[in-house]
Amino acid sequence: MENLTQNKSLEGIENADLECEDAIMQDKQRFGRVRTSLMRHLREKYGDAVANRALSRINKRVSEGSLNIKKQLTPLEENF
Protein backbone atom coordinates (compact mmCIF):
# COMPACT_ATOMS: atom_id res chain seq x y z
CA MET A 1 0.00 0.00 0.00
CA GLU A 2 2.86 2.37 0.84
CA ASN A 3 4.52 1.74 -2.55
CA LEU A 4 1.26 2.56 -4.31
CA THR A 5 1.09 5.89 -2.48
CA GLN A 6 4.71 6.65 -3.39
CA ASN A 7 4.08 5.76 -7.06
CA LYS A 8 1.04 8.06 -7.22
CA SER A 9 3.10 10.81 -5.60
CA LEU A 10 5.86 10.39 -8.18
CA GLU A 11 3.31 10.40 -11.02
CA GLY A 12 1.89 13.65 -9.66
CA ILE A 13 5.34 15.24 -9.63
CA GLU A 14 6.07 14.03 -13.16
CA ASN A 15 2.71 15.36 -14.39
CA ALA A 16 3.39 18.72 -12.75
CA ASP A 17 6.81 18.89 -14.42
CA LEU A 18 5.34 18.06 -17.82
CA GLU A 19 2.46 20.50 -17.44
CA CYS A 20 4.88 23.28 -16.44
CA GLU A 21 7.20 22.52 -19.36
CA ASP A 22 4.28 22.46 -21.79
CA ALA A 23 2.92 25.80 -20.54
CA ILE A 24 6.39 27.39 -20.72
CA MET A 25 7.04 26.10 -24.23
CA GLN A 26 3.65 27.33 -25.45
CA ASP A 27 4.33 30.75 -23.93
CA LYS A 28 7.76 30.94 -25.54
CA GLN A 29 6.30 29.91 -28.88
CA ARG A 30 3.47 32.41 -28.73
CA PHE A 31 5.29 35.42 -27.25
CA GLY A 32 8.97 34.65 -27.88
CA ARG A 33 9.64 34.65 -24.15
CA VAL A 34 8.17 33.42 -20.87
CA ARG A 35 5.92 36.01 -19.32
CA THR A 36 6.31 36.88 -15.65
CA SER A 37 2.59 36.39 -15.12
CA LEU A 38 2.79 32.80 -16.40
CA MET A 39 5.70 31.97 -14.10
CA ARG A 40 3.86 33.56 -11.15
CA HIS A 41 0.83 31.37 -11.94
CA LEU A 42 2.94 28.21 -12.29
CA ARG A 43 4.77 28.92 -9.03
CA GLU A 44 1.45 29.37 -7.22
CA LYS A 45 0.00 26.19 -8.70
CA TYR A 46 3.00 23.82 -8.57
CA GLY A 47 5.44 25.51 -6.20
CA ASP A 48 8.67 27.40 -6.76
CA ALA A 49 10.88 24.33 -7.11
CA VAL A 50 8.83 22.62 -9.83
CA ALA A 51 8.24 25.76 -11.91
CA ASN A 52 11.84 26.97 -11.68
CA ARG A 53 13.21 23.52 -12.51
CA ALA A 54 10.99 23.26 -15.60
CA LEU A 55 12.10 26.70 -16.80
CA SER A 56 15.75 25.80 -16.23
CA ARG A 57 15.42 22.54 -18.16
CA ILE A 58 13.88 24.27 -21.18
CA ASN A 59 16.43 27.08 -21.15
CA LYS A 60 19.26 24.54 -20.93
CA ARG A 61 17.91 22.58 -23.90
CA VAL A 62 17.66 25.75 -25.96
CA SER A 63 21.16 26.91 -25.03
CA GLU A 64 22.65 23.49 -25.80
CA GLY A 65 21.17 23.67 -29.26
CA SER A 66 18.49 21.01 -29.16
CA LEU A 67 17.03 21.21 -32.66
CA ASN A 68 13.67 19.77 -31.64
CA ILE A 69 13.17 22.38 -28.94
CA LYS A 70 14.29 25.24 -31.18
CA LYS A 71 11.93 24.06 -33.91
CA GLN A 72 9.03 23.94 -31.44
CA LEU A 73 9.85 27.36 -30.02
CA THR A 74 10.06 29.27 -33.28
CA PRO A 75 7.45 32.00 -33.16
CA LEU A 76 4.25 31.28 -35.05
CA GLU A 77 4.78 34.26 -37.37
CA GLU A 78 7.91 32.66 -38.84
CA ASN A 79 6.00 29.49 -39.70
CA PHE A 80 3.71 31.32 -42.15
N, C-alpha and C positions, 0 to 999 in steps of 0.2 A: 504494500500500500504506500509506503514511504517513497519507493522508487517511482511509482506512478505520479505522485505529487511533484517530485523533483523533475520528471520528464515534462509535465505540463508547465512547470515554472520555466524550464529551459525553452520550451516551444514559445511561450509568451514573450520571452526576451528576444528570441530570434525573429518573431513576428514584428515586434516593436522596432528592431534594427532595420528590417526590410521595409517597413512602412515609412520610417524616417528617411531612409535612403531614397525611396521612391518619391517622396514628397520633395526632397531636396533636388533630385535630378529633374523633376518636372518644373520646379521653380527656376532652376538654372537654364533649362531649355526655353522656357517662356520669356524670362526677363533678362537672361544673360548673367545673372548673379543670384545669390540667395538673399532674399529680403530679410531684414531684421525681424519683421512681424511674423514671418513663418518660423524662424528659429525660436522666437519667444513662445509661439504656440506649441512647437514641438517639445520645448523644454518643460512647459507646463504639463503637457499630456504624458510625456514619457520620462521626464527627468533630465537633469543637466548631463549626466554621464552618457546616456544613450544617444541623445541628440548631438552632443559634441563629438562623440566617437563616430557617428554616421557621417557627419560633415567632414571630419578628418580623413576618413577612409576615402570618400569621394574626391576630396582635394588631392590626396596622395595619388590616386589612380590617374587623375588628370595630369598632375605634374610629372608622373613617371611615363607619360605618353601612351596610355592605354588607348588604342585606336577605337575599340568598341565604345568606351565611355565618351571619347571626344566626338564620335559620330552621333551618339545619342544626345549630346549636349549642344550640338550646333543649333543656333537660334532658328526658329521656324521660318523666318523671313528668308534665310539663305537657302532653304529647301525648295523654294518656289522659283 
